[in-house]
Amino acid sequence: MQIPLHSYDLIDLLDELHPEVIYDPAQSKEEFLLRQGERRLILRLKALREVEQMEHRAR
């Protein structure tokens, strides 16, 4: 896998690699929490990117 050079492309790649997580009682709770935290981070990055793009368009 090639790592993207632009942060927007990296965010999109992470979004693809770490989809939304649904709790499965048969799965380790620690693994679920880790994956859920990764997903929250990706969603936060996407929100910040959206704000940055809106600010850039307003200039």
ROROVEX-77179 format. One record per residue: residue number from 1; residue in one letter; x, y, z of N, C-alpha, C, CB in turn. Coordinates in steps of 0.1 Angstrom, whole numbers, plus 5000, padded with zeros to 4 digits. Atoms other than C-alpha are relative to their C-alpha. Glycine has a CB too. Example, Ala and Ser with C-alpha at 12.3 -4.5 7.8 and 13.67 -1.06 7.14 Angstrom:
2
REC  gukol  pake   n_u   n_v   n_w  ca_u  ca_v  ca_w   c_u   c_v   c_w  cb_u  cb_v  cb_w
REC      1     a  5009  4988  5000  5123  4955  5078  5009  5012  5000  4990  5000  5012
REC      2     s  4991  4989  5000  5137  4989  5071  4992  5011  5008  5004  5005  4986
# end
This chain:
59
REC  gukol  pake   n_u   n_v   n_w  ca_u  ca_v  ca_w   c_u   c_v   c_w  cb_u  cb_v  cb_w
REC      1     m  5008  4988  5000  5000  5000  5000  5009  5012  5000  4990  5000  5012
REC      2     q  4992  4988  5001  5013  5034  4991  4993  5011  5009  5000  5005  4985
REC      3     i  5006  4990  4991  5008  5062  5017  4998  5013  4992  5010  5002  5012
REC      4     p  5003  4988  5008  4991  5093  5002  5009  5011  5006  4985  5004  5002
REC      5     l  4992  4989  4997  5011  5125  5002  4992  5012  5006  5008  5005  4989
REC      6     h  5008  4989  4996  4982  5149  5008  4991  4995  5012  4991  5005  4988
REC      7     s  5007  5004  4988  4964  5149  5042  4985  4996  4996  5000  5011  5010
REC      8     y  5014  5003  5004  4929  5149  5025  4999  4986  4994  4995  5010  4989
REC      9     d  5000  5014  5005  4938  5117  5006  5002  4990  5011  5011  4999  4989
REC     10     l  4998  5009  4989  4951  5101  5038  4987  4998  5008  5011  5005  5009
REC     11     i  5013  5001  4992  4918  5109  5056  4990  4991  4992  4994  5014  5002
REC     12     d  5009  5009  5008  4899  5093  5027  5004  4986  5001  5000  5005  4985
REC     13     l  4995  5014  4999  4921  5062  5028  4996  4994  5014  5015  5000  4998
REC     14     l  5004  5005  4986  4916  5059  5066  4985  4997  5001  5005  5010  5010
REC     15     d  5014  5002  5000  4879  5063  5061  4996  4987  4994  4993  5012  4993
REC     16     e  5002  5013  5007  4879  5033  5037  5004  4988  5009  5006  5000  4987
REC     17     l  4994  5011  4993  4901  5012  5059  4993  4997  5014  5015  5002  5002
REC     18     h  5006  5001  4986  4882  5018  5092  4985  5004  4999  5008  5009  5010
REC     19     p  5014  4997  5001  4845  5016  5086  4993  5001  5014  4992  4989  4991
REC     20     e  5008  4999  4987  4818  5022  5113  5001  4986  5007  4986  5004  4997
REC     21     v  4999  5012  4992  4821  4997  5141  4987  4997  5007  5012  5001  5010
REC     22     i  5012  5004  4993  4791  4978  5155  5004  4990  5011  4989  4994  4991
REC     23     y  4995  5009  4989  4795  4961  5189  4994  4986  4998  4995  5006  5013
REC     24     d  5003  5014  5001  4795  4923  5188  5004  4994  5013  5008  4993  4988
REC     25     p  4996  5005  4986  4794  4907  5223  5010  4988  4999  4987  4995  5007
REC     26     a  4990  5011  5002  4814  4878  5209  5014  5005  4998  4996  4991  4989
REC     27     q  4986  4994  5003  4843  4902  5201  5005  5006  5013  4998  5011  4989
REC     28     s  4994  4994  4988  4867  4915  5227  4996  5015  5001  5016  5000  4998
REC     29     k  5005  4987  4997  4854  4947  5243  5012  5010  4997  4995  5002  5014
REC     30     e  4989  4991  5002  4889  4963  5242  5002  5002  4985  5013  4994  5006
REC     31     e  4998  4999  5015  4892  4956  5204  4989  5010  4995  4999  4987  4993
REC     32     f  5011  4992  5005  4858  4972  5199  5002  5015  5004  4986  4996  5007
REC     33     l  4997  4986  4995  4868  5003  5220  5011  5006  4992  5003  5000  5014
REC     34     l  4989  4995  5008  4900  5006  5200  4995  5004  4986  5011  4990  4999
REC     35     r  5005  4997  5013  4882  5004  5167  4990  5012  5000  4993  4988  4994
REC     36     q  5009  4989  4998  4855  5028  5179  5008  5013  5001  4991  4998  5012
REC     37     g  4991  4988  4999  4882  5053  5189  5006  5004  4987  5010  4998  5011
REC     38     e  4994  4997  5013  4899  5050  5155  4989  5007  4991  5005  4988  4993
REC     39     r  5011  4995  5008  4865  5057  5138  4997  5014  5004  4988  4991  5001
REC     40     r  5003  4987  4995  4858  5087  5160  5011  5010  4995  4999  5001  5015
REC     41     l  4989  4991  5005  4892  5102  5151  4999  5003  4985  5014  4993  5003
REC     42     i  5001  4998  5014  4886  5097  5114  4988  5010  4998  4997  4987  4993
REC     43     l  5012  4991  5002  4851  5114  5117  5004  5014  5004  4988  4995  5008
REC     44     r  4996  4986  4995  4867  5143  5136  5009  5006  4989  5008  4999  5013
REC     45     l  4991  4994  5010  4894  5147  5109  4992  5004  4988  5010  4989  4995
REC     46     k  5008  4996  5011  4867  5147  5082  4992  5013  5003  4990  4988  4997
REC     47     a  5008  4988  4996  4847  5174  5101  5010  5012  4999  4995  4998  5014
REC     48     l  4990  4989  5001  4879  5195  5104  5003  5004  4986  5012  4997  5008
REC     49     r  4997  4998  5014  4886  5191  5068  4989  5008  4993  5002  4986  4992
REC     50     e  5012  4992  5006  4851  5203  5059  5000  5014  5004  4987  4993  5005
REC     51     v  4999  4986  4996  4856  5234  5080  5011  5007  4993  5002  5000  5016
REC     52     e  4989  4994  5007  4889  5241  5064  4996  5003  4986  5012  4990  5001
REC     53     q  5004  4998  5014  4874  5237  5029  4990  5012  4999  4994  4987  4994
REC     54     m  5010  4989  5000  4845  5260  5038  5007  5014  5002  4990  4998  5011
REC     55     e  4992  4987  4998  4870  5287  5051  5007  5003  4988  5009  4998  5012
REC     56     h  4992  4998  5012  4891  5283  5020  4991  5006  4989  5007  4988  4995
REC     57     r  5010  4995  5010  4860  5289  4998  4995  5014  5003  4988  4990  4999
REC     58     a  5005  4987  4996  4850  5319  5018  5010  5011  4997  4996  5000  5015
REC     59     r  4989  4990  5003  4883  5337  5010  4999  5006  4987  5013  4994  5002
# end
